[in-house]
Amino acid sequence: MTVLIQPFDKPASRWRGLAGSPQIASLVILAIVLVGFSLARPAFLSPLNISNMMAFLPELGIIALGMTLLLTAGEFDLSVGATFALGPVIVMLLAQNGVVDIGTALAIGLLVCIAIGAINGLIVTKIGISSFLVTLSMLMIVRGVALYITQGFPLKSWDQPGVFVTLLADSFELGPWRLYTSLWWFIALTALAAYILNFSKLGNWISAIGSNRNAAVARGVPADAVKIGLFIVTSVLAGLAGMISAFRISAASPVAGTGYELEVIAMVVVGGTALTGGRGTILGTIVGAVMLRAIRNGIVLVGVPGLAFNIFVGAIILVMLILHAFIQKRSFRR
């Protein structure tokens, strides 16, 4: 009897595990959101509207990839929105004042982002202060620097044609859609992040650190080095996203990225990554990013004031957290 039951039990068990995964729950919510907005306003799925959504999605999505890895390790970074602004501001100030050429300015901007991430990581790991407090302080410092060096005024972005403009902000036609090269950056970085988290030793280390840091260290995992590296990666991705945005809209503003830190964390958590660490999903982050951008776009199309966006986001986060907690409890009971 055991031999007869076993082949049928495994597929059923796999199906239950798949149906109970946070990613599937997020996909179901996303499908409901897309169908609801398309029924309420057919123009929601028009090529023009999809092109508008896809113009901005990769920029926040790139930051969300770094935040996913960091959250999986049990930390998060509230300074990404300010770094998103400071990176391109430094680049444009250096290039437009003739201090260095645009390529060198981009390299310096990324080095500043590396320094921000390294400082965050070193203080969190070596001094032992909560990442919430450290990165909240860094948010205010970085935002203050961006405002001070620009006197609060936005800068005109680099408008001279060249290889960097092409690589970061060129647009192209794909059928009826107008897309930007940032989409290719997003796809490539998504593939890299998925490989790291799901198929590499580093991904195992990240999950182990987030689940139980002491146990991971006891097994020889260099927890502090991994966390510092993840803080650096998250800051660099935030700066890169800011530079892409600045080239795309031809402006570098010291207040750009305000509130992005919470929106990015929302994307990651809604997608199924555990806020407490130990469980991360790149696929879920992509679903969460698409969901939140679709909601922001859709509520404007259907006539809801844009200021109500936070209400919808907050409600969806609560629903997803409750749903994920329910799924996790069911998995423990099994």
C-alpha positions in Angstrom: 0.0 0.0 0.0 2.9 2.4 0.8 4.3 1.9 -2.7 1.0 2.8 -4.3 0.4 5.9 -2.2 3.8 7.5 -2.4 3.9 8.5 -6.1 0.6 10.3 -5.7 1.5 11.9 -2.4 4.6 13.7 -3.7 2.9 15.7 -6.5 0.1 16.6 -4.1 2.7 17.8 -1.5 4.5 19.9 -4.2 1.3 21.5 -5.2 0.3 22.4 -1.7 3.8 23.9 -1.2 3.5 25.9 -4.4 0.0 27.1 -3.6 1.1 28.1 -0.2 4.2 30.1 -1.2 4.3 33.9 -0.7 5.2 34.4 -4.3 2.0 32.8 -5.5 0.0 34.8 -3.1 1.6 38.0 -4.5 1.0 36.9 -8.1 -2.7 36.4 -7.3 -3.0 39.8 -5.8 -1.1 41.3 -8.8 -3.5 39.6 -11.2 -6.5 41.0 -9.3 -5.0 44.5 -9.4 -4.3 44.4 -13.1 -7.7 42.9 -14.0 -9.5 45.4 -11.7 -7.8 48.5 -13.2 -8.1 47.3 -16.8 -11.9 46.7 -16.3 -12.3 50.1 -14.6 -10.2 51.9 -17.3 -9.4 50.1 -20.5 -6.7 52.6 -21.2 -4.7 51.1 -18.3 -3.4 48.4 -20.7 -2.8 50.7 -23.6 0.7 50.7 -25.1 1.2 54.4 -24.0 0.3 53.7 -20.4 2.4 50.5 -20.2 5.3 52.5 -21.7 4.9 55.1 -19.0 4.9 52.5 -16.2 7.9 50.7 -17.7 9.9 54.0 -17.9 10.0 54.3 -14.1 9.7 50.7 -12.9 13.3 49.6 -13.5 14.7 52.5 -11.4 12.9 51.5 -8.2 13.2 47.9 -9.1 17.0 48.1 -9.2 17.0 49.5 -5.7 14.6 46.8 -4.6 17.0 44.1 -5.7 19.6 45.3 -3.3 17.1 45.7 -0.6 15.9 42.1 -1.1 19.4 40.8 -0.4 19.9 43.0 2.5 16.5 42.2 4.1 17.2 38.5 3.6 20.3 39.0 5.7 18.2 40.6 8.4 19.0 44.3 7.8 17.6 47.2 5.8 18.7 50.6 4.5 16.6 53.7 5.0 19.2 55.9 3.2 18.6 54.6 -0.3 16.2 57.4 -1.3 18.8 60.1 -0.3 21.6 58.1 -2.0 19.4 58.0 -5.1 19.5 61.9 -5.1 23.1 62.5 -4.0 24.8 60.2 -6.6 23.6 62.1 -9.7 23.9 65.5 -8.0 27.6 64.9 -7.4 28.0 63.6 -11.0 26.4 66.7 -12.5 28.2 69.2 -10.3 31.6 67.7 -11.2 30.8 67.3 -14.9 29.1 70.6 -15.5 31.7 72.7 -13.7 34.4 71.1 -15.8 36.2 69.5 -12.9 36.3 66.1 -14.6 34.9 64.4 -17.6 31.5 62.7 -17.4 32.9 59.2 -17.2 35.2 60.1 -14.2 32.3 62.0 -12.6 30.1 58.8 -12.8 32.9 56.8 -11.2 33.3 59.3 -8.4 29.6 59.3 -7.8 29.6 55.6 -7.5 32.6 55.7 -5.1 30.6 58.1 -2.9 27.8 55.5 -2.9 30.3 52.8 -1.9 31.5 55.0 1.0 27.9 55.5 2.2 27.2 51.8 2.2 30.5 50.9 3.8 29.9 53.4 6.6 26.4 52.0 7.2 27.7 48.4 7.2 30.7 49.1 9.5 28.7 50.9 12.1 26.0 48.2 12.1 28.4 45.3 12.3 31.3 46.6 14.3 29.6 48.9 16.7 26.4 46.9 16.9 23.9 49.7 16.4 20.5 48.8 14.8 20.4 49.3 11.0 17.2 51.3 11.5 18.9 53.9 13.6 22.2 54.0 11.5 20.5 54.3 8.1 17.9 56.8 9.4 20.8 59.0 10.5 22.6 58.4 7.2 19.4 59.4 5.4 19.4 62.8 7.0 23.1 63.3 6.5 23.1 62.3 2.8 19.9 64.3 2.1 21.4 67.3 3.9 24.6 67.1 1.9 22.6 67.0 -1.4 20.6 70.0 -0.4 23.7 72.0 0.8 25.9 71.5 -2.2 23.0 72.5 -4.6 21.5 75.1 -2.3 18.3 73.3 -2.7 18.0 73.8 -6.5 17.8 71.0 -9.1 20.6 70.7 -11.6 20.2 70.3 -15.3 21.3 66.9 -16.3 24.0 66.0 -18.8 22.5 66.5 -22.2 25.5 66.0 -24.5 25.3 62.7 -26.5 27.7 60.1 -25.7 28.2 56.5 -24.7 27.1 57.0 -21.1 23.9 58.7 -22.1 23.2 55.8 -24.5 24.0 53.2 -21.9 21.9 54.7 -19.1 19.0 56.5 -20.7 18.6 55.8 -24.3 15.1 54.8 -25.5 14.1 52.3 -28.1 10.9 51.1 -29.8 9.7 47.5 -29.2 6.5 47.1 -31.2 4.0 49.6 -29.9 6.0 50.2 -26.7 8.6 52.9 -26.0 11.2 51.5 -23.6 14.5 52.6 -22.0 17.8 51.0 -21.7 17.3 50.9 -17.9 15.0 47.9 -18.6 18.1 45.9 -19.8 20.0 47.0 -16.6 17.0 45.8 -14.6 16.8 42.4 -16.3 20.5 41.8 -16.1 20.7 42.7 -12.4 17.6 40.7 -11.7 19.2 37.6 -13.2 22.4 38.2 -11.2 20.5 38.7 -7.9 18.4 35.6 -8.5 21.5 33.6 -9.2 23.3 34.9 -6.1 20.3 34.3 -3.8 19.2 30.9 -5.1 22.2 29.1 -6.6 25.4 30.4 -5.0 27.2 29.8 -1.7 26.9 33.6 -0.9 23.1 33.2 -1.2 23.2 30.4 1.4 25.3 32.6 3.6 22.8 35.5 3.3 19.8 33.3 4.2 21.7 31.7 7.1 22.8 35.0 8.5 19.2 36.3 8.4 17.8 33.1 10.0 20.3 32.7 12.8 23.4 34.8 12.7 25.1 33.1 15.6 24.6 29.7 14.1 25.9 30.9 10.8 29.1 32.4 12.4 29.6 29.1 14.2 29.6 27.3 10.9 32.3 29.7 9.5 30.1 32.2 7.7 31.8 35.7 7.6 28.6 37.4 8.7 30.1 40.9 9.2 31.8 40.9 5.8 28.7 39.7 4.0 26.5 42.4 5.6 29.0 45.2 4.9 29.1 44.0 1.3 25.3 44.0 1.1 25.1 47.5 2.4 27.6 48.6 -0.2 25.7 46.8 -3.0 22.4 48.4 -1.9 23.9 51.9 -1.9 25.6 51.5 -5.2 22.3 50.2 -6.8 20.5 53.2 -5.3 23.1 55.6 -6.8 23.0 53.9 -10.1 19.2 54.1 -10.3 19.5 57.8 -9.4 21.9 58.4 -12.3 19.7 56.5 -14.7 16.8 58.6 -13.6 18.7 61.9 -13.9 19.8 61.1 -17.4 16.3 60.0 -18.4 14.5 63.2 -17.1 17.4 65.5 -17.8 17.5 66.8 -14.2 19.3 65.9 -10.9 17.3 67.1 -7.9 18.5 67.1 -4.3 15.0 66.0 -3.2 14.7 63.2 -5.7 13.9 59.8 -4.1 12.0 61.2 -1.1 10.0 58.4 0.3 11.6 55.8 -2.0 13.1 53.9 1.0 9.6 53.0 2.3 8.2 52.3 -1.1 11.1 50.0 -1.9 10.8 48.1 1.4 7.1 47.8 0.6 7.8 46.2 -2.8 10.2 43.7 -1.2 7.9 42.8 1.7 4.8 42.6 -0.5 6.7 40.2 -2.8 7.3 37.7 0.1 10.7 38.6 1.5 10.6 38.3 5.3 11.1 41.6 7.1 12.8 39.7 9.9 15.3 38.1 7.6 16.1 34.5 6.5 13.7 34.3 3.6 14.1 36.3 0.3 12.6 36.0 -3.2 13.8 37.9 -6.2 10.7 36.8 -8.2 8.5 38.1 -5.4 10.3 41.5 -5.4 9.6 41.8 -9.2 6.0 41.1 -8.6 5.9 43.6 -5.7 7.5 46.3 -7.8 5.1 45.8 -10.7 2.2 45.7 -8.3 3.0 49.0 -6.5 3.8 50.8 -9.8 0.5 49.5 -11.3 -1.4 50.8 -8.3 0.2 54.2 -8.4 -0.6 54.5 -12.1 -4.0 52.9 -11.9 -5.5 55.0 -9.2 -4.6 58.1 -11.1 -6.3 56.7 -14.3 -9.5 55.8 -12.5 -9.7 59.3 -10.9 -8.6 58.6 -7.4 -6.4 61.5 -6.1 -2.7 60.6 -6.3 -2.3 61.5 -2.6 -4.4 58.5 -1.8 -1.6 56.2 -3.1 -0.2 55.7 0.4 -3.6 54.5 1.7 -3.7 51.8 -1.0 0.0 50.8 -0.4 -0.5 50.6 3.4 -3.6 48.5 3.0 -2.0 46.1 0.6 1.1 45.7 2.8 -1.1 44.9 5.8 -3.1 42.3 3.7 0.1 40.7 2.4 1.8 40.6 5.8 -1.3 38.9 7.3 -1.5 36.5 4.3 2.2 35.7 4.6 1.9 35.1 8.3 -1.0 32.8 7.7 0.9 30.8 5.1 3.9 30.6 7.4 1.8 29.3 10.3 0.3 26.6 8.1 3.7 25.5 6.9 4.8 25.1 10.5 1.8 23.0 11.4 2.7 20.6 8.6 
